[in-house]
Amino acid sequence: MNKQTTIVVIGAGAAGYFAAINAAQNFQDKRVILLEKSNKVLSKVKVSGGGRCNVTHACFDIQQFAKNYPRGAKQLLQAFHQFSASDTVQWFKQKGIELKAETDGRMFPQSNTSQSIIDCFTQAASLAKVQLRLQARISSILHKDHVFEITFDTNEKIIAHKLILASGGINNLRDHDWLVKLGHTLIPPLPSLFTFNTPNSPITQLMGVSVPSANISIKGSKLSQQGPILITHWGFSGPAVLKLSAWGAKELAEKNYEFDFSINWMPRFHNDAMVQEIQLIKNRQAKQQLGTRPWPEFPKRLWEFLLEKANIDAQSKWADLSKKQGNKLAELLCNDTYQAKGKTTFKEEFVTCGGVSLNDIDFNTMQSKMCPNLYFAGEILDVDGVTGGFNFQAAWTTAWIAAKHLY
């Protein structure tokens, strides 16, 4: 076969596999080679959503969907008109995979296992005659005469007429010097989705306690998010924390991940309203012990923790609660302050902001503006979304567009 009819996709993750499958289906007269430097494929797909694979999000309004990307929202809004969340649902349905939406909007395969998605991809790639090469470690990529010469560490060379880069987050800028030589700008990578460590706080004793809706804000900034919060043995996690970390990725990195933050455990109340609420509860439950939660949905262990933090005896009666104590309790419920010292990320689900500058790419085709026949898909781009299936959707969309516009 003529070597100039070869399409090469680098990276056998979500974006790479999706790009290779669609490229092979779209251009059946071309050879499609999928390169992976390790001996594993679809690693993030496997662990996403606790092993169930959070494929996308059940928001089918493109304008609203694009608002979930701290970086890349404008470009993805344009891209979603070509391939959106509803297209993702349809694509998998055509492959025999039905997706279901949970109450929070996250979408998973009906099987509740990521293996369904992995099997779908591997079977589709096989049927489309994608040539998968594992442990394909690349030592250099040269662009010359409108093609790409890819050299492996074994000194083997292959020629790619079209090249799709879907190699994931740029964790080592030096490995991508060849992109800089082609004129691309690389934004240094930073962690995006991460949890807040509070190593000196006794609240970590409540590990496992969750609140369905709380508001968390970074002190001295405009950063704030509302949603579920989970207390862990290292600090705070849950959707609200992860979303806040995404929106504040650059600002929190500048603080070296040391910052103060506050939590309103009852976001339907502000401080003054909570003071009044506590007075009403005091009048209504005067003879009951303070350890009796006034709100059944509020976690018992957290309520007891806040009472202790306010130096209030849980065995005492509501009638004995002083005005000063009531004000302190209201303050803790609406403005409970903690100090973060460090972050925690999960290697398999690690998401970064940074990557190839979005100004360098035509989002109508995902082709490089600097180098013809070079395309990008997935996390290698300076695009990242909040938790909930948005990062996978960015991968599917950019990969699909690249695979469509190769010729």
C-alpha positions in Angstrom: 0.0 0.0 0.0 1.2 3.5 -0.8 2.8 4.9 2.4 1.3 8.3 1.8 -2.2 7.0 2.3 -1.5 6.3 6.0 -3.4 8.1 8.8 -1.6 7.9 12.1 -3.3 8.6 15.5 -1.0 8.9 18.5 -2.5 7.9 21.8 -4.9 5.0 22.5 -7.0 6.8 25.1 -10.6 8.1 24.7 -9.9 10.7 22.0 -7.3 8.6 20.1 -9.5 5.5 19.9 -12.6 7.6 18.9 -10.5 9.4 16.2 -9.0 6.2 14.8 -12.4 4.4 14.6 -14.1 7.4 12.9 -11.2 8.0 10.6 -11.2 4.4 9.5 -14.9 4.4 8.9 -14.9 7.7 7.0 -11.9 6.8 4.8 -12.0 3.1 4.2 -9.4 3.3 1.4 -6.8 4.6 3.9 -4.7 2.8 6.4 -5.2 3.9 10.0 -2.6 3.1 12.6 -3.2 3.8 16.3 0.0 4.2 18.3 0.2 3.7 22.1 3.5 4.1 24.0 2.4 1.8 26.9 0.9 -1.6 26.8 -2.5 -0.4 28.1 -5.4 1.3 26.2 -8.3 3.4 27.3 -7.0 3.7 30.9 -9.1 6.7 31.9 -12.2 5.1 30.3 -11.7 2.1 32.5 -11.6 4.0 35.8 -13.9 6.9 35.0 -17.0 7.2 37.2 -15.9 4.6 39.7 -15.4 2.1 36.9 -18.7 2.8 35.2 -17.4 5.4 32.6 -19.1 8.8 32.8 -19.5 9.0 29.0 -21.1 12.4 28.7 -23.7 14.7 30.4 -27.4 14.8 29.8 -27.5 18.5 28.9 -28.6 18.8 25.3 -28.6 22.6 25.1 -25.3 23.4 23.4 -25.0 26.9 24.9 -25.5 25.5 28.4 -23.2 22.6 27.8 -20.3 24.8 26.8 -20.6 26.8 30.1 -19.0 23.8 31.9 -15.5 24.4 30.5 -13.2 26.8 32.4 -10.9 26.8 29.3 -12.1 26.2 25.8 -15.8 27.1 26.2 -15.9 29.5 23.2 -14.2 27.0 20.8 -16.2 24.0 22.0 -19.4 25.9 21.6 -18.5 26.1 17.9 -17.4 22.5 17.8 -20.5 21.1 19.5 -22.6 22.3 16.5 -20.8 19.5 14.6 -20.9 16.8 17.3 -22.7 17.3 20.6 -23.8 15.2 23.6 -26.9 14.1 21.7 -24.7 12.9 18.9 -22.6 11.0 21.4 -25.7 9.2 22.7 -26.7 8.3 19.1 -23.2 7.2 18.2 -23.1 4.7 21.0 -26.6 3.6 20.4 -25.7 2.7 16.8 -22.9 0.6 18.3 -25.4 -1.2 20.5 -24.6 0.7 23.7 -27.5 2.4 25.4 -26.7 5.3 27.8 -28.7 6.3 30.8 -28.8 9.6 32.7 -28.6 9.8 36.5 -30.3 12.5 38.6 -27.2 14.7 38.5 -27.0 14.5 34.7 -24.1 12.2 34.4 -24.6 9.6 31.7 -23.3 6.0 32.0 -23.8 2.8 29.9 -26.9 0.8 30.9 -24.5 -2.0 31.9 -23.0 0.2 34.7 -19.5 -0.9 33.7 -16.8 0.8 31.7 -15.9 -2.5 30.1 -18.9 -2.0 27.8 -17.3 1.1 26.4 -13.9 -0.5 26.1 -15.4 -3.5 24.3 -17.4 -1.2 22.0 -14.2 0.6 21.0 -12.0 -2.4 20.6 -14.6 -4.2 18.5 -15.4 -1.1 16.4 -11.7 -0.5 15.8 -11.2 -4.2 14.7 -14.1 -4.0 12.3 -12.8 -0.8 10.8 -9.4 -2.5 10.4 -7.5 0.0 12.6 -4.0 -1.2 13.2 -3.2 -0.9 16.9 0.4 -0.9 17.9 1.3 -1.0 21.7 4.6 -0.1 23.3 5.2 2.1 20.3 7.7 4.6 21.8 8.4 7.5 19.5 11.8 9.1 19.6 11.2 11.8 17.0 8.6 13.3 14.6 9.8 15.3 11.6 7.5 17.2 9.3 8.9 17.4 5.7 7.4 17.5 2.3 3.8 17.7 3.8 4.2 14.3 5.5 5.4 13.2 8.9 8.3 10.9 9.5 7.8 9.1 12.8 10.8 7.3 14.2 10.5 4.8 17.1 13.1 4.0 19.7 13.8 0.8 17.8 14.9 3.1 14.8 11.9 1.9 12.8 10.3 4.6 10.7 6.8 5.1 9.4 5.4 7.9 7.2 2.1 9.5 8.1 0.2 11.5 5.5 -2.2 12.7 8.1 -1.4 12.8 11.8 -3.8 13.2 14.7 -2.3 13.9 18.1 -4.5 12.6 20.9 -1.7 11.8 23.4 -3.3 13.2 26.5 -2.1 16.0 28.8 1.2 17.6 28.0 3.0 16.6 31.3 6.5 17.0 29.8 7.0 20.0 27.5 10.3 18.8 26.3 8.7 15.8 24.6 6.8 18.2 22.5 9.6 20.5 21.3 8.8 19.5 17.7 5.4 21.2 18.0 7.2 24.4 19.2 9.5 24.2 16.2 6.4 24.1 14.0 5.3 27.3 15.5 2.9 26.1 18.2 2.5 27.6 21.6 2.3 25.2 24.5 0.6 26.4 27.7 2.4 24.8 30.7 0.1 22.1 32.3 -1.5 22.5 35.7 -3.8 20.2 37.6 -7.4 20.9 37.1 -9.8 18.6 39.0 -8.4 18.1 42.5 -9.5 17.9 46.1 -8.5 20.2 49.0 -6.2 18.9 51.7 -6.7 20.2 55.2 -4.1 18.2 57.1 -4.5 20.1 60.4 -8.3 20.1 60.6 -10.1 17.7 63.0 -13.0 17.6 60.4 -11.1 14.8 58.7 -12.4 12.6 61.5 -15.8 12.8 59.7 -14.4 11.1 56.7 -17.3 9.6 54.6 -19.8 12.3 55.7 -21.4 14.1 52.7 -23.7 17.0 52.3 -26.0 17.1 49.2 -25.8 20.8 48.7 -23.3 23.3 50.2 -21.6 26.4 49.0 -17.8 26.6 49.0 -15.8 29.8 48.3 -12.2 30.7 48.1 -11.4 33.6 50.5 -10.1 36.7 48.8 -11.5 35.7 45.4 -14.7 35.5 43.4 -14.4 31.7 43.1 -17.4 29.9 44.5 -19.4 26.7 43.7 -22.5 25.0 45.1 -23.2 21.3 45.1 -22.5 18.1 47.0 -19.4 18.1 49.3 -17.7 15.0 50.7 -15.5 15.0 53.7 -12.5 12.7 53.3 -9.5 11.5 55.5 -7.4 14.2 53.8 -9.9 17.0 53.6 -12.7 17.9 51.1 -13.9 16.4 47.9 -17.2 16.0 46.0 -18.5 17.7 42.9 -18.6 21.3 44.4 -14.9 21.0 45.4 -13.8 19.5 42.0 -15.7 22.1 40.0 -14.2 24.9 42.1 -10.7 23.5 41.6 -11.3 23.5 37.8 -12.4 27.1 37.7 -9.6 28.1 40.1 -6.9 25.9 38.6 -4.5 28.7 37.7 -5.3 31.0 40.6 -4.9 28.2 43.2 -1.6 27.1 41.5 -0.3 30.6 42.0 -1.1 30.3 45.7 0.9 27.0 45.7 -2.4 25.3 46.8 -2.3 27.1 50.2 -5.5 29.1 50.7 -8.4 29.8 53.0 -11.9 28.7 52.0 -15.3 28.9 53.6 -18.3 26.6 53.5 -22.0 27.5 53.9 -23.4 24.2 54.9 -26.9 25.5 54.6 -26.8 27.6 51.4 -30.5 28.5 51.6 -29.6 30.7 54.5 -27.2 33.7 54.8 -25.8 34.5 58.3 -28.5 37.0 59.4 -31.3 34.6 58.3 -29.6 31.7 60.1 -29.5 33.7 63.3 -33.2 34.2 63.0 -33.7 30.5 62.1 -31.8 29.4 65.2 -33.9 31.7 67.4 -37.1 30.1 65.9 -35.7 26.6 66.6 -34.8 27.6 70.1 -38.4 28.8 70.7 -39.9 25.7 69.1 -37.6 23.1 70.6 -36.8 24.7 73.9 -36.9 21.5 76.0 -35.0 19.4 73.5 -31.3 18.7 73.7 -29.1 20.7 71.3 -27.7 17.5 70.0 -31.1 16.8 68.4 -30.7 18.0 64.8 -33.1 20.8 63.8 -33.0 19.6 60.1 -33.4 15.8 59.6 -31.4 15.9 56.3 -28.4 17.5 58.0 -25.7 14.9 58.8 -25.8 14.0 62.5 -22.0 13.7 62.8 -21.4 17.1 61.2 -24.0 18.7 63.4 -22.3 17.4 66.5 -18.9 18.5 65.1 -20.1 22.0 64.6 -21.6 22.2 68.1 -18.3 21.1 69.6 -16.5 23.6 67.4 -18.8 26.3 68.8 -18.1 25.1 72.4 -21.7 24.2 72.8 -22.7 21.2 75.0 -24.8 18.9 72.9 -26.5 17.6 76.1 -27.8 21.1 77.1 -31.3 22.3 76.2 -32.1 24.6 73.3 -33.6 27.0 75.9 -30.2 27.4 77.5 -28.5 28.5 74.2 -27.1 32.0 74.7 -27.3 34.7 72.1 -23.5 34.6 71.7 -23.6 30.8 71.2 -26.4 31.1 68.7 -24.5 33.7 66.7 -21.4 31.5 66.8 -23.4 28.5 65.6 -25.0 30.5 62.8 -21.5 31.7 61.7 -20.2 28.1 61.5 -23.3 26.9 59.6 -23.0 29.7 57.0 -19.3 30.6 57.0 -17.2 27.7 58.3 -13.6 28.4 57.4 -10.8 26.0 56.7 -7.2 26.3 55.5 -6.1 24.2 52.5 -2.5 23.1 52.4 -2.0 21.0 49.2 -4.2 19.1 46.9 -4.9 15.5 46.0 -5.3 14.2 42.4 -6.0 10.7 41.2 -3.5 9.5 38.6 -5.9 7.5 36.5 -8.4 10.3 36.3 -5.9 13.2 36.3 -7.1 16.2 34.3 -4.9 19.1 33.4 -5.5 22.5 32.0 -2.8 23.7 29.6 -1.6 22.1 26.4 -1.6 23.3 22.8 -2.9 26.9 22.6 -6.4 27.0 21.2 -5.4 30.0 19.0 -3.2 27.6 17.0 -6.1 25.4 15.9 -9.1 25.7 13.5 -11.9 24.2 15.5 -14.0 23.7 12.3 -11.5 20.9 11.4 -9.2 20.5 14.4 -6.3 21.1 12.0 -3.2 23.1 13.0 -3.1 26.6 11.6 0.7 26.3 11.4 1.1 22.8 9.9 -1.1 21.3 7.3 -2.2 17.6 7.8 -1.6 17.9 11.6 -4.7 17.5 13.8 -5.4 17.6 17.5 -8.0 15.9 19.8 -8.6 15.5 23.5 -6.6 16.6 26.4 -3.5 17.6 24.5 -5.5 20.8 23.9 -5.7 23.6 26.4 -9.3 22.5 27.1 -10.7 21.2 30.3 -14.2 20.7 31.8 -15.7 20.3 35.2 -16.5 16.9 36.5 -19.6 15.1 35.2 -18.7 13.8 31.7 -17.7 17.0 30.2 -14.0 16.1 29.6 -15.0 12.9 27.7 -17.4 14.9 25.6 -14.6 17.3 24.6 -12.6 14.2 23.6 -15.4 12.7 21.5 -16.2 16.0 19.8 -12.7 17.0 18.9 -11.8 13.5 17.8 -14.9 13.2 15.6 -14.3 16.5 13.9 -10.6 15.7 13.3 -11.6 12.3 11.8 -14.2 13.9 9.6 -12.0 16.6 8.0 -8.8 14.7 7.2 -9.6 14.8 3.5 
